[in-house]
Amino acid sequence: MPIWQTRLLGFAMAMALVGASAAHAESAPDDADAHLEQLIDALKDGQHEDFISNGNDAFKSNLRESMFESVQQHLGGRFADGYEVRYLSEIHQYGMEVHVYSIHFEDGEGDLIARLAIDPARDIGGVWFH
């Protein structure tokens, strides 16, 4: 296949992927956005009790204060310095909705992916920052 056809095919595939991701880049449910905002505020303020307050029983019992403090030390200041959240997608795992966000920090130290699991009762079942 000539190089121009290969490039044209690559361009067409890239455009199809962009179109597909734009079509799936809807907004998160309001409660998921509110849960994520509450988690970020708790990290900024160093408030473990606020961080777990909207979690289900497993989330509350598994997220010990020492674990929270470790995450808070790494991310609390970065969130306080400014950030932007963008909703990416929803997936389903372990009987929960998992909402995927990208987080861009103004400190220039790199971005994160956040996954927020919401259980059927609409409580936080887990959160992961990658």
N, C-alpha and C positions, 0 to 999 in steps of 0.2 A: 504494500500500500504506500503510495507517495506520501511524503512528509506533510504536505498541505492537507491531505485527507485525514491523516492521523491527528493533526492539530485541530481541524474542524470537528472531528468526532470527540476529541477531548473537551473542546469548548462546549459542544452541545450537551455532553454529559454533565459538565460543571453547571451549566445553566439549568438543567433539569433538577440537579441536586439543590441548587439555590431556590428554585421555585418550590420544590417539595418541602424544604425546611421552612420557607416563609409560610407555606400553607399550614404547617403544623405548629408554628410558633405563635400559638394563641396565648391568651393570658391565663395565669393560674387562678384557681378559685380564690375569692376574697379571703377566706379563712386561712389558706396556705400562705398568702402574702403577709397577712397579719401575724401568723405564727413565726414566719421567718424574721419579720421586723422586730418582734418581741425577743427572739433569741439573740439577734444582733445587738439590740439595746442592752440586754443583760450582759453580753460579753463586753460591750463598751464600758458599762458601769461596774463590772466585776460582781454581779449579783447572782449567785448560784440558785437561790430560791426562786428568783424571777425566771431564770433560764428553764427550770424544770416545772414551773407552775402549770403549764398547759399540756404537760406530757401525760401519757397513760401510765399505769402502775409500773410496767416494766421499764419505761424510760426513766421514771423517777428513781426506781431502786437501782438501776444499773449505772446511772451517771453520778458517780460519787463526786464529792466536792473537790477532791484532789485531781480528778480527771478534768473537771471544769476549769480549775485554776491553771492547769497546764495549757489548755486551749486558750484561755483568756490571756495568758502571758504572751502567747504568740500572735493572737489576732485582735485582742481588745484595742490596742493602740492603733493598729492599722485601720480598724473600723472607725475609730475616733478621728483619724486624720482625713477621712473622706472616702467614699466608695460609691459605686453605682451597681445596681442589681438589674439583671436582665433575665427574664423567664425564658427557658429553652424548650422544655418538654415535660410530659407526664408519662411515666411508665408504671407498670403494676408489678409488685414483688411482695411475696409473703402475705398476700391478702390485704395489702395497703396500696394507696396511691402514693407514688414517689414523684415529687416535683423537683425538676432539675433546673438550677439557676447558674448563671455565670456571675461572678462578682469581680468587678474591676476596681482596684484600689488606686487612689490618687498618689500613693507614695512611690509608685513605679517599681515596686518590688515583685511584681508578678500577680497574675490573676488566680482565682480559685473557681472550682466547680463546687456547688453546694447541692446536696441531695436531702430533701426533707420528706420524711415518711409520715403520712397521715392515716390513722387507722379508721375503721368504719364508724366509730363514735365521734370522729373529727378531732381527736386528740393527737398530739405529736407522738409518733412511735419511734422516731429516731431522726438524727441529723448527722450528716457527714460532710466535712470540708476537705476537699482534695486539692 
